[in-house]
């Protein structure tokens, strides 16, 4: 049945998550936590902005803007912060640019091989059906993401930063108009698009593993005949 194939793919996804955590040299996977921190600041800024609109108190206005500025500053300064935290890893990468790629490939191959071997024992018709369903779901997911995110993911945070700078030009008279709203919304949409891309890339890899298992199954069947 196809259930065992889906369970194997779910297990593969969990193993990938564990390997990612073990492969990170920063303590407690700090890179992801930094992004979560930036997103939390921006979400907090949005919540305080709602309170500001309800209460019309200047304190909430300035609190919201400070949180928003901190979130944008963290996003802009993130590459520099990572460069400081990962300086040893970056140095070794420049000495041997392909080493990191090959090490990661070796680590993933060790358990990918087990899943390919297992999937190769499944019924080929079930494998092809699962492959068809996953490809369809991936296409649908990418279409929905494109509708929500649009071209913002390619542009990046520039429109949000520009909107924030324009709004801060007259701080005492600032209001939650459409320009400032862009500054609040852009990071949320960008993070959603980036997360969706990450999920889509993982599904693409699982599709490749399924295709390899199907090819092996077909080759074994041809040899038998």
C-alpha positions in Angstrom: 0.0 0.0 0.0 1.0 3.6 -0.4 0.8 4.3 3.3 4.2 2.8 3.9 5.7 5.1 1.2 4.2 8.2 2.8 5.5 7.1 6.3 9.0 6.6 4.8 9.0 10.1 3.4 7.8 11.5 6.7 10.6 9.7 8.4 13.1 11.1 5.8 11.8 14.6 6.6 12.4 14.1 10.3 15.9 12.7 9.7 16.7 15.8 7.6 15.6 18.1 10.4 17.7 16.2 12.9 20.7 16.3 10.6 20.3 20.0 10.1 20.3 20.6 13.8 23.4 18.4 14.3 25.2 20.1 11.4 24.9 23.6 12.8 28.0 24.7 14.5 26.3 27.6 16.2 25.0 26.8 19.7 21.3 25.7 19.8 20.7 26.5 16.2 21.0 30.2 16.8 20.6 31.2 13.2 17.0 30.2 13.1 16.4 31.7 16.5 17.7 35.0 15.2 15.2 35.0 12.4 12.4 34.1 14.9 13.6 37.0 17.0 13.3 39.5 14.1 9.9 38.2 13.2 8.7 38.4 16.8 9.8 42.0 17.0 7.8 42.9 13.9 4.7 40.9 15.0 4.9 42.7 18.3 5.2 46.1 16.5 2.0 45.2 14.5 0.1 44.3 17.7 1.2 47.5 19.4 0.2 49.4 16.3 -3.3 48.1 16.6 -3.4 49.2 20.3 -2.1 52.6 19.1 -5.0 53.0 16.6 -7.5 52.0 19.3 -6.2 54.1 22.1 -4.6 57.0 20.1 -1.8 57.2 22.7 1.5 58.5 21.6 3.3 56.0 23.8 2.1 53.0 21.8 3.0 54.8 18.6 6.6 55.2 19.6 6.8 51.7 21.1 5.5 50.2 17.8 7.9 52.2 15.7 10.9 51.3 18.0 10.0 47.6 17.7 9.7 47.9 14.0 13.0 49.6 13.7 14.7 47.0 15.8 13.2 44.3 13.6 14.5 45.9 10.4 17.9 46.7 11.9 18.2 43.0 12.9 17.3 41.9 9.4 19.8 44.3 7.7 22.6 43.5 10.2 22.0 39.8 10.1 24.7 39.0 7.4 27.3 40.9 9.4 26.3 39.1 12.6 26.5 35.7 11.0 29.9 36.6 9.6 31.1 37.3 13.1 29.6 34.2 14.6 30.7 31.9 11.7 34.1 33.4 10.9 36.0 30.1 11.4 33.6 28.2 9.2 33.7 31.0 6.5 37.5 30.9 6.6 37.6 27.2 6.0 35.0 27.6 3.2 37.2 30.1 1.3 40.2 27.7 1.7 38.2 24.9 0.1 34.9 26.2 -1.4 33.6 22.7 -2.3 34.4 21.0 1.0 31.1 22.1 2.7 29.0 21.0 -0.2 30.7 17.6 -0.3 30.5 17.1 3.4 26.8 17.9 3.4 26.3 15.5 0.5 28.1 12.7 2.2 26.1 13.2 5.4 22.7 13.1 3.6 23.7 10.2 1.3 24.2 7.9 4.3 20.5 7.8 5.2 19.2 8.7 1.7 20.6 5.3 0.6 18.5 3.5 3.2 15.3 5.2 2.1 16.0 4.6 -1.6 16.6 0.9 -0.8 13.4 0.7 1.1 11.3 2.5 -1.5 12.8 0.2 -4.2 11.0 -2.7 -2.5 7.6 -1.1 -2.8 5.1 -1.7 -5.7 6.1 0.4 -8.7 2.5 1.4 -9.3 2.2 2.7 -5.8 5.5 4.6 -6.1 4.3 6.3 -9.4 1.0 7.2 -7.8 2.6 8.8 -4.8 5.1 10.6 -7.0 2.1 12.0 -9.1 0.3 13.1 -6.0 3.3 14.8 -4.4 4.2 16.6 -7.7 0.6 17.9 -7.9 0.6 19.1 -4.3 3.9 20.8 -4.7 2.7 22.6 -7.8 -0.5 23.7 -6.0 1.5 24.9 -3.0 3.9 26.9 -5.2 0.9 28.5 -7.1 -0.7 29.5 -3.8 2.5 30.9 -2.5 3.1 32.9 -5.7 -0.4 34.4 -5.4 0.2 35.5 -1.8 3.9 36.6 -2.1 4.1 37.7 -5.7 7.4 39.4 -6.6 8.1 40.6 -3.0 10.4 37.7 -2.4 12.6 38.8 -5.3 12.6 42.5 -4.3 13.4 41.8 -0.6 12.9 44.2 2.3 13.8 47.3 0.2 10.2 48.6 -0.2 9.5 48.1 3.5 12.7 50.0 4.5 11.9 52.8 2.0 8.3 53.1 3.4 9.6 53.2 6.9 12.1 56.0 6.1 9.5 58.0 4.3 7.1 57.7 7.3 9.8 58.7 9.8 10.6 61.9 7.9 7.9 63.6 9.9 7.9 61.6 13.2 5.6 63.9 15.2 2.9 63.8 12.4 3.3 60.2 11.5 0.0 58.2 11.0 -0.7 54.6 10.2 -1.4 55.3 6.5 -0.8 53.0 3.5 2.9 53.9 3.3 3.6 52.9 6.9 1.4 49.8 6.5 3.8 48.6 3.8 6.7 48.8 6.3 4.7 46.5 8.7 3.5 44.0 6.1 6.6 43.5 3.9 8.7 41.5 6.4 5.8 39.1 7.2 5.2 38.4 3.5 8.9 38.0 2.8 9.4 35.5 5.7 6.4 33.5 4.6 7.7 33.3 1.0 11.2 32.3 2.2 9.7 29.5 4.5 7.5 28.3 1.6 10.6 28.1 -0.7 12.4 26.0 1.9 9.5 23.6 2.1 9.2 23.4 -1.7 13.0 22.6 -2.0 12.6 19.8 0.6 9.7 18.3 -1.4 11.7 18.5 -4.6 14.4 16.5 -3.0 11.9 13.8 -1.9 10.5 13.7 -5.5 14.1 13.0 -6.7 14.4 10.2 -4.2 11.1 8.7 -5.4 12.2 9.0 -9.1 15.4 7.2 -8.3 13.6 4.4 -6.6 11.2 4.1 -9.6 14.2 4.0 -12.0 15.9 1.3 -10.0 12.7 -0.7 -9.9 12.3 -0.4 -13.6 15.9 -1.3 -14.2 15.6 -4.4 -12.0 12.4 -5.4 -13.8 14.1 -5.0 -17.2 17.1 -7.2 -16.1 14.7 -9.9 -14.8 12.9 -10.0 -18.1 
